[in-house]
């Protein structure tokens, strides 16, 4: 291609581009819609009215004038009699005490030692008084047998039946014996045993040698061979 024709082609292309831009500007100016006309509203005038003045507070109420005089008359006094005194309670009627029936003497082992010594077995003393009849002089009363000592805790524990001791079982037995003048017991026989067949009867017969009794008296003299019942108990 020649240089002259090349230059002509460049100028022609540049003019074509310019024409295209002009046509685009014309189209944009013609096709753009015009903005709508907005009617301006008239201005609104506002009048500011001042508020009414605050009225002053009312004056405080005046105190009423003190009236003359002492007021209403006092009510008449009423005298009321005192209430009657309550009647005194009736005396309580206490029933007369009846003596308890005599129980057989029971010697046993306590489950634990007592902090104070026991009172022991009570007895009755020999009484004296004036007799009636053909006798001469004052008479002497009779006295029952009285226990002096019984088996100790250690002695009873050595006599505890082995099978019952192994099972931790307790029991008791009642004996009928005769009191001798030397305070010992003899001719003992088994009267009762609980529980039966566990050996507590034989153990009680063996414990009879530890008892000491003061013989009973008749007309002030001790009596030999009087029967007494003794109970032996193992807890």
C-alpha positions as CSV (number, residue, x, y, z in Angstrom):
1,X,0.0,0.0,0.0
2,X,1.2,3.5,-0.8
3,X,1.9,6.1,1.8
4,X,-0.6,8.6,0.2
5,X,-3.4,6.2,0.2
6,X,-2.6,5.1,3.8
7,X,-2.8,8.7,5.0
8,X,-6.1,9.2,3.2
9,X,-7.5,6.0,4.8
10,X,-6.5,7.2,8.3
11,X,-8.2,10.6,7.8
12,X,-11.3,9.0,6.5
13,X,-11.5,6.7,9.5
14,X,-11.0,9.6,11.9
15,X,-13.8,11.6,10.3
16,X,-16.1,8.6,10.5
17,X,-15.5,8.3,14.2
18,X,-16.2,12.0,14.7
19,X,-19.5,11.7,12.8
20,X,-20.5,8.7,14.9
21,X,-19.9,10.6,18.1
22,X,-21.9,13.6,16.9
23,X,-24.8,11.4,15.9
24,X,-24.8,9.8,19.4
25,X,-24.9,13.2,21.1
26,X,-27.8,14.3,18.9
27,X,-29.7,11.2,19.7
28,X,-29.1,11.6,23.4
29,X,-30.3,15.2,23.4
30,X,-33.4,14.4,21.4
31,X,-34.6,11.3,23.3
32,X,-34.0,12.5,26.9
33,X,-37.4,13.3,28.5
34,X,-37.9,16.6,30.0
35,X,-38.3,16.7,33.8
36,X,-41.9,17.3,34.9
37,X,-42.8,20.7,36.2
38,X,-43.4,20.8,40.0
39,X,-45.9,23.4,41.2
40,X,-44.6,25.3,44.2
41,X,-47.0,25.2,47.1
42,X,-47.8,28.5,48.9
43,X,-46.0,29.0,52.2
44,X,-48.0,28.1,55.4
45,X,-48.0,30.8,58.1
46,X,-48.1,29.6,61.7
47,X,-48.9,32.0,64.5
48,X,-47.5,31.1,67.9
49,X,-50.0,31.8,70.6
50,X,-48.5,32.2,74.1
51,X,-50.0,29.9,76.9
52,X,-52.3,31.4,79.5
53,X,-50.5,32.4,82.7
54,X,-50.5,29.9,85.6
55,X,-52.8,31.0,88.4
56,X,-51.3,31.4,91.9
57,X,-51.9,28.7,94.4
58,X,-54.9,29.1,96.7
59,X,-54.2,30.4,100.2
60,X,-54.1,27.8,103.1
61,X,-57.3,27.3,105.0
62,X,-57.5,29.3,108.2
63,X,-57.7,27.4,111.5
64,X,-61.1,27.4,113.1
65,X,-61.4,29.5,116.2
66,X,-61.3,27.7,119.5
67,X,-64.7,27.3,120.9
68,X,-65.4,28.4,124.5
69,X,-66.4,25.7,127.1
70,X,-65.3,22.2,128.3
71,X,-67.0,20.1,125.6
72,X,-69.6,17.4,126.1
73,X,-70.4,16.3,129.6
74,X,-68.7,13.1,131.0
75,X,-70.7,9.9,131.0
76,X,-72.0,8.8,134.3
77,X,-69.8,6.2,136.1
78,X,-71.1,2.6,136.3
79,X,-70.2,0.5,139.3
80,X,-70.0,-3.2,138.5
81,X,-69.9,-5.9,141.2
82,X,-66.9,-8.2,141.2
83,X,-67.3,-11.7,139.6
84,X,-68.1,-14.5,142.1
85,X,-65.1,-16.5,143.3
86,X,-64.8,-20.0,141.8
87,X,-65.7,-22.9,144.0
88,X,-62.7,-24.7,145.5
89,X,-61.9,-28.1,143.9
90,X,-63.1,-31.2,145.6
91,X,-60.5,-33.1,147.5
92,X,-59.0,-36.0,145.5
93,X,-60.0,-39.4,146.9
94,X,-56.9,-41.7,147.1
95,X,-57.5,-45.4,147.2
96,X,-55.9,-47.2,150.1
97,X,-52.7,-49.0,149.2
98,X,-52.9,-52.8,149.2
99,X,-49.8,-54.8,150.2
100,X,-48.2,-56.7,147.3
101,X,-48.3,-60.5,147.4
102,X,-45.1,-62.0,148.7
103,X,-42.9,-63.2,145.9
104,X,-40.3,-66.0,146.0
105,X,-36.7,-64.9,146.6
106,X,-34.8,-64.6,143.3
107,X,-31.0,-64.4,143.0
108,X,-29.7,-63.6,139.6
109,X,-26.9,-61.9,137.6
110,X,-27.4,-58.3,136.5
111,X,-26.7,-57.6,132.8
112,X,-24.2,-54.8,133.9
113,X,-22.8,-53.7,137.2
114,X,-24.8,-51.2,139.2
115,X,-23.1,-47.9,140.2
116,X,-24.6,-48.0,143.6
117,X,-24.8,-51.0,146.0
118,X,-28.1,-52.9,146.0
119,X,-30.5,-52.7,148.9
120,X,-30.5,-56.4,149.4
121,X,-33.3,-58.7,150.5
122,X,-35.5,-57.1,153.3
123,X,-36.5,-59.2,156.3
124,X,-38.7,-59.0,159.3
125,X,-37.4,-58.7,162.8
126,X,-38.6,-60.6,165.9
127,X,-41.3,-58.6,167.7
128,X,-42.0,-58.6,171.4
129,X,-45.1,-57.8,173.2
130,X,-47.5,-58.7,176.0
131,X,-48.9,-62.2,175.6
132,X,-52.3,-63.4,176.7
133,X,-53.2,-66.8,178.1
134,X,-51.5,-69.0,180.7
135,X,-48.0,-67.8,179.9
136,X,-46.1,-65.7,182.3
137,X,-44.1,-62.6,181.3
138,X,-43.8,-60.9,177.9
139,X,-44.1,-63.1,174.8
140,X,-41.6,-63.2,171.9
141,X,-42.8,-63.2,168.3
142,X,-41.9,-65.4,165.4
143,X,-39.6,-64.4,162.4
144,X,-39.3,-65.9,158.9
145,X,-35.9,-66.9,157.4
146,X,-33.7,-64.1,156.1
147,X,-31.1,-64.3,153.5
148,X,-27.5,-63.4,154.5
149,X,-25.7,-63.9,151.2
150,X,-26.2,-65.4,147.7
151,X,-24.0,-66.5,144.9
152,X,-21.8,-63.8,143.3
153,X,-21.8,-62.8,139.6
154,X,-18.7,-64.8,139.0
155,X,-20.0,-67.9,140.7
156,X,-23.2,-67.8,138.7
157,X,-21.3,-67.3,135.5
158,X,-19.2,-70.4,136.1
159,X,-22.5,-72.4,136.5
160,X,-24.1,-71.1,133.3
161,X,-24.9,-74.1,131.1
162,X,-22.5,-74.4,128.2
163,X,-25.0,-74.9,125.5
164,X,-27.2,-72.0,126.7
165,X,-24.1,-69.8,127.1
166,X,-23.0,-70.7,123.5
167,X,-26.5,-69.7,122.2
168,X,-26.5,-66.6,124.5
169,X,-29.6,-67.8,126.2
170,X,-30.7,-66.9,129.7
171,X,-32.9,-68.9,132.0
172,X,-34.1,-69.3,135.6
173,X,-35.0,-72.0,138.1
174,X,-36.8,-72.2,141.4
175,X,-35.7,-74.4,144.3
176,X,-37.4,-75.6,147.5
177,X,-34.8,-76.1,150.3
178,X,-34.6,-76.4,154.0
179,X,-32.7,-73.9,156.2
180,X,-30.3,-75.4,158.7
181,X,-29.2,-73.9,162.0
182,X,-25.7,-73.3,160.5
183,X,-27.3,-71.0,157.8
184,X,-26.8,-73.5,155.0
185,X,-29.4,-75.0,152.7
186,X,-30.1,-78.7,152.4
187,X,-32.6,-81.2,150.8
188,X,-33.0,-78.9,147.7
189,X,-35.3,-80.0,145.0
190,X,-36.2,-78.4,141.6
191,X,-39.6,-76.8,141.4
192,X,-39.6,-74.9,138.1
193,X,-37.2,-74.5,135.2
194,X,-37.3,-72.0,132.2
195,X,-36.6,-73.0,129.5
196,X,-36.8,-76.7,130.2
197,X,-34.1,-79.1,129.1
198,X,-31.3,-76.5,128.9
199,X,-29.6,-77.4,132.2
200,X,-30.6,-74.4,134.3
201,X,-32.3,-76.7,136.9
202,X,-29.0,-78.6,137.6
203,X,-27.1,-75.3,137.6
204,X,-29.5,-73.9,140.3
205,X,-29.1,-77.0,142.4
206,X,-25.3,-76.5,142.2
207,X,-25.6,-72.9,143.2
208,X,-27.6,-73.8,146.4
209,X,-24.3,-74.3,148.3
210,X,-23.5,-70.6,148.0
211,X,-26.7,-69.4,149.8
212,X,-26.7,-68.5,153.5
213,X,-30.0,-68.0,155.4
214,X,-30.6,-66.9,159.0
215,X,-33.0,-69.6,160.4
216,X,-36.5,-68.6,161.3
217,X,-37.4,-68.1,164.9
218,X,-40.3,-69.2,167.1
219,X,-40.7,-67.7,170.6
220,X,-37.2,-66.3,170.1
221,X,-35.5,-69.6,169.4
222,X,-34.2,-70.6,165.9
223,X,-36.0,-73.4,164.1
224,X,-34.1,-76.1,162.1
225,X,-35.4,-77.5,158.8
226,X,-37.9,-74.7,157.8
227,X,-38.6,-74.8,154.0
228,X,-37.8,-71.8,151.8
229,X,-38.1,-71.2,148.1
230,X,-35.2,-69.6,146.2
231,X,-35.1,-68.5,142.6
232,X,-31.8,-68.4,140.6
233,X,-31.7,-66.4,137.3
234,X,-29.2,-66.1,134.5
235,X,-29.9,-63.2,132.1
